[in-house]
């Protein structure tokens, strides 16, 4: 009877384990965001992968300063810093520039260890403090698996919806042609995150073109490896 080389068996086992570990460490997700509005744009979109739940916002509660910065000015820097400091967060990436109505953008986040959830946020512009947010959405477990979710717009509740050019950050658009780098809103909103009720033409914005109904974004999360 031919004897099996125990060293060969050990080598094969180690190689197999290495392949399995490599497959887990090499995991990554493509997060495709499609703008479903007729004339709103999305500011740069921040996306994170995490090993456990990490809340970036909670509807019905006051917005954090990080979400306020996203919703009022499209500034993702403080939220990125917050996420990167959390031990449960695996990777944080973002898109560049504005995402126009009807267009889509794909952001890839890596997962060197098993990722369970995906988070996402961006501002709608032109608005006072509307944003899209995805909070702890389950990531697909198998390679090639895709999860699709439609997002409503949230109101951060931090700034009154006066719809004035002086309250909305640039760059310029049809109703507000100047690049407004220092918005100066007056008054306060209700103080908690809620579903946004759209644009109503109370200020400079045109309701017929800027308003929306139903979901404003389609998000497709695909595990690519």
C-alpha positions as CSV (number, residue, x, y, z in Angstrom):
1,X,0.0,0.0,0.0
2,X,1.3,3.4,-1.0
3,X,1.9,5.7,2.0
4,X,0.7,9.3,2.0
5,X,3.4,11.8,2.7
6,X,2.2,13.6,5.9
7,X,4.2,16.7,5.0
8,X,2.4,16.9,1.7
9,X,-1.0,16.7,3.4
10,X,0.0,19.5,5.8
11,X,1.2,21.6,2.9
12,X,-2.1,21.2,1.1
13,X,-4.1,22.0,4.2
14,X,-2.0,25.2,4.7
15,X,-2.5,26.2,1.1
16,X,-6.2,25.7,1.3
17,X,-6.5,27.7,4.5
18,X,-4.4,30.5,2.8
19,X,-6.7,30.5,-0.1
20,X,-9.8,30.8,2.1
21,X,-8.2,33.6,4.2
22,X,-7.2,35.4,0.9
23,X,-10.8,35.1,-0.4
24,X,-12.2,36.7,2.8
25,X,-9.5,39.4,3.0
26,X,-10.0,40.3,-0.7
27,X,-13.7,41.0,-0.4
28,X,-15.0,44.2,-1.9
29,X,-18.3,45.8,-2.7
30,X,-19.4,48.1,-5.6
31,X,-22.1,50.5,-4.4
32,X,-23.9,52.0,-7.4
33,X,-26.0,55.1,-6.7
34,X,-28.5,56.3,-9.3
35,X,-30.1,59.8,-9.0
36,X,-33.9,59.3,-9.6
37,X,-34.9,63.0,-9.3
38,X,-35.7,65.2,-12.3
39,X,-33.4,68.1,-11.4
40,X,-31.7,67.7,-8.0
41,X,-28.0,66.8,-7.8
42,X,-26.2,64.8,-5.2
43,X,-23.0,66.1,-3.6
44,X,-20.1,63.8,-3.2
45,X,-21.4,60.5,-1.8
46,X,-19.6,58.9,1.2
47,X,-19.8,55.1,1.6
48,X,-18.5,52.9,4.3
49,X,-18.3,49.2,5.1
50,X,-18.3,47.9,8.6
51,X,-18.1,44.7,10.6
52,X,-20.9,45.7,13.0
53,X,-23.7,48.3,13.1
54,X,-22.5,51.9,13.2
55,X,-25.3,54.5,13.1
56,X,-24.6,57.7,11.2
57,X,-28.1,59.0,11.7
58,X,-31.4,58.1,13.3
59,X,-34.7,59.3,11.9
60,X,-36.8,61.0,14.7
61,X,-33.6,62.1,16.5
62,X,-31.5,65.2,16.3
63,X,-28.9,65.2,13.5
64,X,-25.2,64.9,14.6
65,X,-22.9,67.7,13.6
66,X,-21.4,65.4,11.0
67,X,-24.8,64.8,9.3
68,X,-25.6,68.5,9.6
69,X,-22.5,69.3,7.7
70,X,-23.4,66.8,5.0
71,X,-27.1,67.9,4.7
72,X,-26.5,71.7,4.8
73,X,-23.3,72.0,2.8
74,X,-22.4,68.6,1.2
75,X,-19.3,68.5,3.4
76,X,-18.4,64.8,4.1
77,X,-15.0,65.5,5.8
78,X,-16.1,65.4,9.4
79,X,-18.3,62.3,8.8
80,X,-15.3,60.6,7.1
81,X,-13.1,61.4,10.1
82,X,-15.7,60.0,12.5
83,X,-16.1,56.8,10.6
84,X,-12.4,56.2,10.1
85,X,-11.9,56.5,13.9
86,X,-14.4,53.7,14.6
87,X,-12.8,50.3,15.0
88,X,-15.9,48.6,13.4
89,X,-15.5,50.5,10.2
90,X,-13.5,48.6,7.5
91,X,-13.2,51.1,4.7
92,X,-14.5,54.6,3.8
93,X,-14.6,55.9,0.2
94,X,-16.4,58.7,-1.7
95,X,-17.4,59.8,-5.1
96,X,-16.2,63.1,-6.7
97,X,-18.2,66.1,-7.9
98,X,-21.9,66.4,-8.3
99,X,-24.1,63.5,-9.5
100,X,-26.7,64.9,-11.9
101,X,-30.3,63.9,-12.2
102,X,-30.6,60.6,-14.1
103,X,-26.9,59.8,-13.7
104,X,-25.2,57.1,-11.6
105,X,-21.9,56.7,-9.8
106,X,-20.2,53.6,-8.5
107,X,-18.1,53.7,-5.3
108,X,-16.0,50.6,-4.4
109,X,-15.4,49.8,-0.7
110,X,-12.9,47.1,0.4
111,X,-13.4,44.6,3.1
112,X,-10.2,43.0,4.3
113,X,-12.2,41.3,7.0
114,X,-15.8,40.3,6.8
115,X,-18.1,43.3,6.2
116,X,-21.7,43.0,7.3
117,X,-23.1,46.5,6.7
118,X,-22.9,49.4,4.3
119,X,-23.5,53.1,5.2
120,X,-24.0,56.0,2.8
121,X,-24.8,59.7,2.8
122,X,-24.9,62.8,0.5
123,X,-26.7,66.1,0.2
124,X,-29.4,67.0,-2.3
125,X,-28.7,70.3,-4.0
126,X,-30.4,72.8,-4.4
127,X,-32.0,72.3,-0.9
128,X,-31.5,73.7,2.5
129,X,-30.7,70.5,4.4
130,X,-32.0,67.5,2.4
131,X,-29.9,64.4,2.3
132,X,-29.9,60.7,1.4
133,X,-28.8,58.2,4.0
134,X,-28.3,54.5,4.2
135,X,-27.8,53.2,7.7
136,X,-26.4,49.7,8.4
137,X,-27.8,48.0,5.3
138,X,-26.9,44.3,5.2
139,X,-24.1,43.6,2.6
140,X,-24.5,40.7,0.2
141,X,-22.6,37.6,1.5
142,X,-21.9,35.8,-1.7
143,X,-19.7,36.9,-4.6
144,X,-21.9,38.3,-7.4
145,X,-24.8,38.9,-5.0
146,X,-26.6,42.2,-5.3
147,X,-28.8,44.0,-2.8
148,X,-31.1,46.8,-4.1
149,X,-32.7,49.5,-2.0
150,X,-34.5,52.8,-2.9
151,X,-33.9,55.8,-0.7
152,X,-36.2,58.6,0.3
153,X,-34.8,62.1,1.0
154,X,-34.4,63.0,4.6
155,X,-34.6,66.5,6.1
156,X,-31.9,67.0,8.7
157,X,-34.2,69.3,10.7
158,X,-31.3,71.7,11.3
159,X,-32.2,74.5,8.9
160,X,-35.5,76.1,8.0
161,X,-36.6,75.3,4.4
162,X,-36.7,78.9,3.1
163,X,-35.5,77.8,-0.4
164,X,-33.5,81.0,-0.7
165,X,-30.4,81.3,-2.8
166,X,-28.7,83.0,0.2
167,X,-29.2,79.8,2.3
168,X,-28.1,77.2,-0.3
169,X,-24.5,76.4,-1.1
170,X,-23.2,76.7,-4.7
171,X,-22.1,76.1,-7.4
172,X,-24.6,78.2,-9.3
173,X,-27.7,76.7,-10.9
174,X,-30.7,78.1,-12.8
175,X,-32.4,80.0,-10.0
176,X,-29.2,81.0,-8.2
177,X,-26.4,81.7,-10.7
178,X,-23.7,82.8,-8.2
179,X,-21.4,80.4,-6.3
180,X,-22.6,80.7,-2.7
181,X,-19.7,79.6,-0.5
182,X,-21.2,81.0,2.8
183,X,-24.9,80.2,3.1
184,X,-26.6,82.4,5.6
185,X,-30.0,80.9,6.6
186,X,-32.2,82.6,9.2
187,X,-34.5,80.7,11.7
188,X,-34.4,77.1,12.9
189,X,-36.2,73.9,11.8
190,X,-37.9,71.3,14.0
191,X,-34.7,69.9,15.3
192,X,-34.9,66.2,14.3
193,X,-34.4,64.1,11.2
194,X,-37.6,63.4,9.2
195,X,-38.8,62.5,5.8
196,X,-38.3,65.6,3.5
197,X,-41.6,67.1,2.2
198,X,-40.0,68.4,-1.0
199,X,-39.7,71.8,-2.6
200,X,-42.7,74.1,-2.5
201,X,-41.6,77.3,-4.2
202,X,-41.7,79.4,-1.1
203,X,-38.4,81.1,-1.9
204,X,-36.2,81.2,-5.0
205,X,-36.5,77.6,-6.1
206,X,-38.9,76.5,-8.8
207,X,-41.3,73.9,-7.4
208,X,-42.3,72.5,-10.9
209,X,-38.7,71.4,-11.6
210,X,-37.0,71.0,-8.2
211,X,-39.7,69.1,-6.3
212,X,-39.8,65.3,-6.1
213,X,-42.2,62.5,-5.0
214,X,-41.2,59.1,-3.6
215,X,-37.7,57.7,-3.6
216,X,-34.9,60.0,-4.9
217,X,-32.1,57.4,-5.2
218,X,-31.6,53.8,-6.2
219,X,-28.7,52.0,-4.5
220,X,-27.3,48.6,-5.7
221,X,-24.7,46.9,-3.6
222,X,-22.8,44.1,-5.3
223,X,-20.1,41.9,-3.8
224,X,-17.5,41.7,-6.5
225,X,-15.0,39.4,-4.8
